[in-house]
Amino acid sequence: MGGLSLEPTHCKNNQLAEHDDIILVQRSLADFELGACRSREELLDALAACINNLVLTDFFRLVQILYRIDINENQLKKALRENEDQDAGKIIAGMIIERELQKLESRRQFRNTHDVPDDEKW
């Protein structure tokens, strides 16, 4: 059956959408020198390594980046406290990726709202 794929189309579309989201998230993280990441796990690992490096070499810069990305300080402190035995870089990286994905979703929702009456548009 040659090149026939038995994988459902919606699975491929979801994988492509996730891959596209990873690329967009990676672009938004230009402050970090990340190599090309093909999956969320690769992005998490690469970002965690960069974060751990910043913790050791330029903590002030890391704090500035977290502030600019809009990571909730209280949530971050809580996550670090509750997971003291885990890699802090991975915890922070996970929060950054989640926040960037939230921003992408928010942009999509607002971009797709075309039902606003003209008199209510700015």
C-alpha positions in Angstrom: 0.0 0.0 0.0 3.0 2.3 -0.6 2.7 5.7 1.1 -0.8 5.2 2.6 -0.9 6.3 6.2 -3.3 4.5 8.6 -2.9 7.3 11.1 -6.2 9.3 11.5 -6.1 12.8 9.8 -7.1 14.6 13.0 -4.0 13.1 14.8 -1.7 14.4 12.1 -3.4 17.8 12.3 -3.1 17.9 16.1 0.6 17.0 15.8 1.2 19.6 13.1 -0.6 22.2 15.2 1.4 21.3 18.3 4.6 21.5 16.2 3.6 24.9 14.9 2.9 26.1 18.4 6.3 24.9 19.6 7.9 26.8 16.8 6.0 30.0 17.7 6.8 29.6 21.4 10.4 29.1 20.6 10.4 32.3 18.5 8.9 34.2 21.4 11.8 33.0 23.6 14.5 34.8 21.7 16.2 35.8 25.0 17.3 32.2 25.3 19.7 30.7 22.9 17.8 27.6 22.0 18.6 25.2 19.2 15.9 23.9 16.9 13.4 22.0 18.9 10.9 19.6 17.3 8.8 18.7 20.3 7.6 20.2 23.6 10.0 17.8 25.4 13.0 19.0 23.4 12.0 22.6 24.1 11.5 21.9 27.8 15.0 20.3 28.1 16.7 23.1 26.1 14.9 25.9 28.0 15.6 24.2 31.3 19.4 24.1 30.5 19.4 27.8 29.6 17.5 28.7 32.8 19.8 26.7 35.0 22.7 28.5 33.3 21.1 31.9 34.0 20.5 30.9 37.7 24.2 30.3 38.0 25.6 33.2 35.8 23.0 36.0 35.5 20.1 35.6 37.9 19.0 39.2 37.5 18.6 38.7 33.8 16.5 35.6 34.4 14.2 37.6 36.8 13.8 40.3 34.1 12.9 37.7 31.5 10.4 36.1 33.8 8.8 39.4 34.6 8.6 40.3 30.9 7.0 37.0 30.0 4.6 37.6 32.8 5.2 34.6 35.0 3.3 34.9 38.2 5.8 35.2 41.0 3.6 33.6 43.7 2.8 30.6 41.5 6.5 30.2 40.7 7.5 30.3 44.3 4.7 27.8 45.2 5.7 25.4 42.4 9.4 25.6 43.5 8.5 25.0 47.1 6.2 22.1 46.4 8.8 20.5 44.1 12.1 21.1 45.9 13.5 17.7 44.9 13.0 18.4 41.2 15.1 20.4 38.7 14.1 24.1 39.2 15.1 24.8 35.6 12.5 22.3 34.3 9.8 23.7 36.6 10.5 27.3 35.4 10.7 26.1 31.8 7.4 24.4 32.1 5.8 27.5 33.4 7.3 29.6 30.7 6.1 27.3 27.9 2.6 27.1 29.5 2.4 30.9 29.7 3.5 31.3 26.1 1.0 28.8 24.9 -1.7 30.7 26.8 -0.7 33.9 25.0 -0.9 32.1 21.6 -4.4 30.8 22.4 -5.5 34.2 23.6 -4.2 35.8 20.4 -6.1 33.2 18.3 -9.3 33.8 20.2 -9.1 37.6 19.7 -8.1 37.3 16.1 -11.1 35.1 15.4 -13.7 37.4 16.9 -15.1 39.1 13.8 -18.6 39.6 15.2 -17.9 42.9 17.0 -20.2 45.6 15.6 -18.3 48.4 13.9 -19.5 51.0 16.3 -17.9 49.1 19.2 -14.5 48.6 17.5 -11.7 50.9 18.4 
